[in-house]
Amino acid sequence: MKQGFGFLAGALALGLFSASAAELPRGDAEALGFDKARLAALDAAISARIERGDFPGAIMMIVRDGQIAHLSTMGLRRPGGDPMTEDSIFRIYSMTKPITSVVAMMLVEEGRLDLSHPVHAYLPEYKEMKVLTEEGEAPARRAMTVHDLLLHTAGLTYGFFGVGPARDALNAANVENGGFDNREVARIIAGLPLEHHPGEVWEYSRSTDVLGALIEVVEGKPLGQVMEERVFTPLGMKDTGFWADREDERARLAEAVPEDMGVGPLAMFDPAQPRAFESGGGGLVSTAHDYARFAQMLMNGGELDGVRLLSPSTVAYMTADHLAPRGIKPGKYYLPGGGYGFGLGVAVREAAGAPAMGVVGEYNWGGAAGTYYWADPENEMFVLYMMQSPKHRVPLRAQLRNMVYGALVETGD
């Protein structure tokens, strides 16, 4: 899963970070403001879904004030397999997007990437884009920008859900399973029609995959290596990467039940088989403890254990709504949902009265295979839920939110 030892050894020699970062410290749930009986009810609700066969197992983690307030492992890693453990490895799919977005913003801070620049300044094939209209193809009204890629306002789309000719064209291109690398995927997508004019509509899309290819051009190295050097090794995320091909890693992979192994028309990817496509929008695998370190870094304003990836101002900029100020409207499939805007790689809560509990300023994103994450700066809390079940991922999220906030009896007011 990791990149070569040479980089790690050199960085250690320079004293850039420790060889093995510790897990986040464990605290007492009651001291951190939670009702233990209500947390037990939360675990029981998840276990009931496991017992009825919805998915083999799950991990629930709640972190507050930088301490693990609650961490439970339930069920099995896979049907008929070993018990779920804290070091189990999950396909996190679109929870990859916040990580790719952080890498992009690191380059922005360094002056090597400009959000206002057109994508074709880095990827020339995006200079002349066409949009599918009812009358046929028409030239895009303006060039897509790097900002658009981070916001899902580039006019691109996804093919694994929804209908429409642009989605059909993307599905026919088979970028997911065609054996292409990141630059090849970006070139193929550039040759397809857009679903919307850039900068006009939020539509969930492969824009973060294009962003990953753009990062490779700026850095001059593969996306996985960039992530390893800039994020995973500095934060001690030792079990995060684009594949888990070692024997010990394969043994720790979590799986769905056999009838729930597809994301729309696509089969769930096999992390044990390295492939050329390192999807910046959905290709990573990780563990609860690893992702918790990434989440805590953002909660701390871009720093963890003396390692700073971003400035507090940049994190605040990423986790603010960028849609309303730009007059961008939601598309037909607006995944953030009512009461939410969108920042750079994350949904951002703008209204207290959204369908599930939460507070204004909270930010979140989830993965197509069932993982989910939300961060609540007001209460210095974030929540991680890890399981593998594309079919059951969405209905469970509101229940988890409501039960976590129901167990939080001392708030940050």
N, C-alpha and C positions, 0 to 999 in steps of 0.2 A: 504493500500500500504506500509506503513512504518513498521519497526520492532518494538519491544516492547518499551514502554516509559522508562523502567528502564535504558537502555543504554543512552538514550538522557538526562535524568535527571542527571545521574551520570556525564556525560561529561560536562554538563552545570555547575554543581557544581564545577568541577575542572577548569572551565574557558577555556575549549579547543576551544570553538567557540560560536558564538552568537546564540540565540534561533531562530531568523528569519533573515537570510541574505537578504539584499535588492537586488532588480533587478539591473542589470548593469545600470549605470547612462545614462540618455538620453541627447544627444548632438544635435547640429544643423548640418543638412546635408551639407549645403554650407561651414560652417566653417571647417567641416571635409573633404572637398575636393570633394563633389559630386554636380552634376548638378541636381537640383530638378525636372526640367521638364523631364529629362531623367529617373529619378526614377519613376515619374508618368507614363511614357510610359511603364516601366517595369511592374508596377502594372496593367496597362491596358491590357498588353499582357496576363498576368495570368488570369485576370478577363474574357477575351474573351474565354479562354479555359473553365472556369467555366460556362459561359453563354451557351456554346454549349453542355454542359452536360458531359464533360470528367471526372470531379470530383466535389463534392459539394462545397468545399472551400479550402483555403490555407492561410498560414502565410509566409510572407517574412521578414527576419531580416538581416540587415547589421550592423556590429559592427566595428568601427575603433578607434584606440587609446584608447581602453577600454570603449568607449561610443557608445550607440545605435544611429547610424546615420539615420537609416530608419527602420521602423517597421509598417507593414500593415497587416490587417486581411481582408480577402475577402471571400464572399460567405457564406455558411452555414457549420455547423459542420457535418451534415449528410443530406441526401435527405429529404426535407420537415421539417427540424428541426430548431433549434435556429441558430442565426447568429454565425459565427466563432468569437471566442474571444481569447485574448492573453493567457489565461490559459487553452485552449483546450488541451486535452491529445491525443497523437498519438502513435501508434505502430511504434517504430523506427527500428525494425528488426536489420539489420547488423550494424547500428550505435551503437549497443551494443558492438561490437567488440573493438573499441578503449577504452571503459571503462574497459572491462575485461583485456585488454592489460596493462592498467595503473595499475590495481590492481596487476597483475603479476610482473610488474617492481618494484612496491613498495616492494614486497617480495624479488626480486633480490637485491635491494638496502640494504635490511636488512640481506642479506646473508642466507636467508632461502630457496631460490630457485636459481638454477644454470642453465643458458641457455644452457650450453654445456652438461649437464647431459642427459642421455637417459630418455625418458618418463617412461620406465619400472622401473626406480629407485623410482618413486612415484606411478605409476599404474602398478603393476606387470604383468597384463594381456597383456601388449604390448611388452613382451620380444621376442616372436617368431611370427613374422608377415610374411604373405605371400603376394605376388604380382601376379596379374593376367596378364599373358603374352599370346601371340598368341598360344603358345604351352601348356598353362595351368598354374597352380600355380607354383611359384618358391619362394624360401626363399628370403626375403628382403636382399639387399646387405649390409645394415648397419641398426642399430637401429635408429628410429626417436628420435629427441632431443626436448627439450623444445623450443629451438630456432625455430625448424621446425614448431611447433604448431603455434607460433606467426607469422610466415612467410607464412603459407599455402604451405610449402614444405615437409610436413610429408608423402605425398603419398596418403592421404585421399581424399575424394570427397564429393560432394553434390548430392542429388537425385532429387532435384526439377527442374533441367534443364540439358540439354545434354543427351547423350546416351552412353551406354556401360555396360558391365556386372557388374562392380564394383558398378555403380550407380543403376543398377537394384537390386542388392543384398541389398543395403542400403534402397531403397524404400520398398522392401519386409519386411525388419525388422521393419518398421513403428515406428521408434524411436520418431518421433514428436508427435504422438497421441496415443502411446501405454500405457500411464499412468506410465511411468518409471521415476525415479528420475535421477539426474545427474550421479551418480556412475553407475547405471544400464545402462544408455545410453552409457557411456564410455565402459563398459564391452561388450555390444552388438556390438559396433563398432569395438572393438578389435578382435572380432571373425569373422569379415568380411574381405575379401581380399582387399588389397590396389590397387589403380589404377596405381601408380607409385612407383618406388624405392625412399625411403626417401632421401631428399636433392638434387634431380636432376631436378625437374620440379615444377613450381608454378601452383597450381591447387586449385581453390576456394573450400573450404571444411568445414566439421564439426570439423576442428581442434580446433577452439576456444571453441566449446562445450566441447571437451576433456580437453582443458586448464581449463575451469571452474570446471570440476570434479577434476582436479589436484590441483587447488587452494583450493577446499574443503578439500582435504586430508592434505595439508600443514597447513591449518588454523584450521581444526577440527570442522568446522561449515558450514552451508549451504551458497552457493554462494550469495544469496540475503542478508543474514545477513552480510557477509563480505563486500559487496558493500555498504550497508547502513552505516556500522561503518567507513569504510575507505574513502568513496567518497561522498555519498549523504548527510549525515548529516553534515560533516565538510564543504561542499561547499554550504549548504542550498538548496539542490535540493529536495524540499519537495514533488514534484509531480512525482518523478521518482522511478520506481520499476518494479517488474515482474508481477504485476497485479494492477488493479484499481477497487476494489470490493466494496468500500463504495458508498453509494447512490449519494453523491455529485460528486464523481469521475466518476461514470457511466454516469451521466448527461453531463459530459464534454468530453466524448470520441468522437473523430472524426471517421467518417466512409467513406467508398467508396460507389460508386453507386452499386446497387444490382448485376449487371452483371460483376462487377470488384472486386470480393471479394476473388480471389484465387491467390496464389503464386505458379505458375506452377500447379502441381497436388494437392497441399495442400490448404485447406481452410485457410483464415486468422484466426489466433487464437483469441479467445474471452478474452480480458483482464479482464472482469468482473468475470471470472470463474478461481479461483486459481487452479494451477495444480502442480504436483510433479516436472516436468521438468522445471528448471530455466536455460534456454538456454543462456550460455555465448556468443554464437554467434549471437543470434537474438531474445531474449525474452523480452527485456525491453520496457516499455512505458515511455514517457516523454513529457515535454512541451518545447516550444521555449525558455522561460526564463531559465528553468532548464538547458537545454543543452548548452545554451549560457554561463552559469557559468562554466561548464566543459570546453568548448572551450577556454574561456578566461584564465582559469588556465593553459592550455597548451601554449597559446600564451605568457603568462607571464613567461614561463620557469618552470612551475610546482607549481605555488603559486597563491593564490587569497585571498584578504582581510586578509592577515596575516596568512593564513593557507597554509602550504607547504605540497604537496603530493609527489612531485618528485623534484630532483635537475635539474638545467638547463642542465647539461651534459647528464642526462638520457633522457630528452625530446629531445635533439638534436640527441641522438643515436636512439631513436624511430622513428624520422621523417627523417632519412637518408635512402637512398636506400641500402638494404642488399642483393639484388639479383645479380647485376653485379659483385660486389667483390667476390662473391662465385661461379660465373660461372653458375648460375641457369637460365634455359631457361623458357620462358613462355609456359604454357600449351595450349591446344586447345581453352579453354575458358578463355582468359586473360582479366579479367574485368577491371584492371587499365587502359588499353588502350595504344595506341601509345604515346611515349614520357614520359611514367611513369614507375618508378620502384616501389618497395614496401618496406616499413619499418616494424615496429612492430605494426600491426593493422591498418595501413593507407597506401594508395597509395601516392607516392612521385613524384612530377614532376621533370624530369631530362632534358627536352628539351623545349626551348621556342616555337618551332614549332609544338606542339601537335594540334590535331584537333580543340580545343576550346581555347579561350583566357585564359591567366594565366601567372604566372612567375615561373621560376626555383626555387625550394625549397618549393613551395606550397604543402600542403598535404590535403587529403580528404578521405571521404568514405560516402556511402549512405545506405539506407535501402530498402528492397524489396517492401515495401508498399508505397514508394514514397518520404520519407524524404531524405534530402541531406545536406551535410556540406562540406565546404572547407575553409582552413585557408591559408592566404597569409602573412607570416612573414615580407616580404620586405615592404609591405604597411601597416603593423600593422592592418590587416583587416581579419575578417572571416565572412562567409555568411551562414545563416541557411534557409532552405526552408522546410516547413512542409505541407504535404498533404497526403491523402490516395488514391492511385491509382497505383496498380502494373502495369497495362497496359500502363500508360502514364508516368512512372517515368523516363525512360532513354532519350527519345527524347527531353524532356523539359530541361534537365540539361545543354546541350551546349548553348541553347538559353538564359537561365538565366545567365550563365557565361559571354557570350558576351555582354548582356545588362548591367550587373553590371559593367564590365570594361569599357563599353561605357559611363556609368554615372560617373565614377571615373576620374575627370579632373585634380586632383592634386595628383600625385603619390609620392611614397617614394624615388624617385631617388635622 
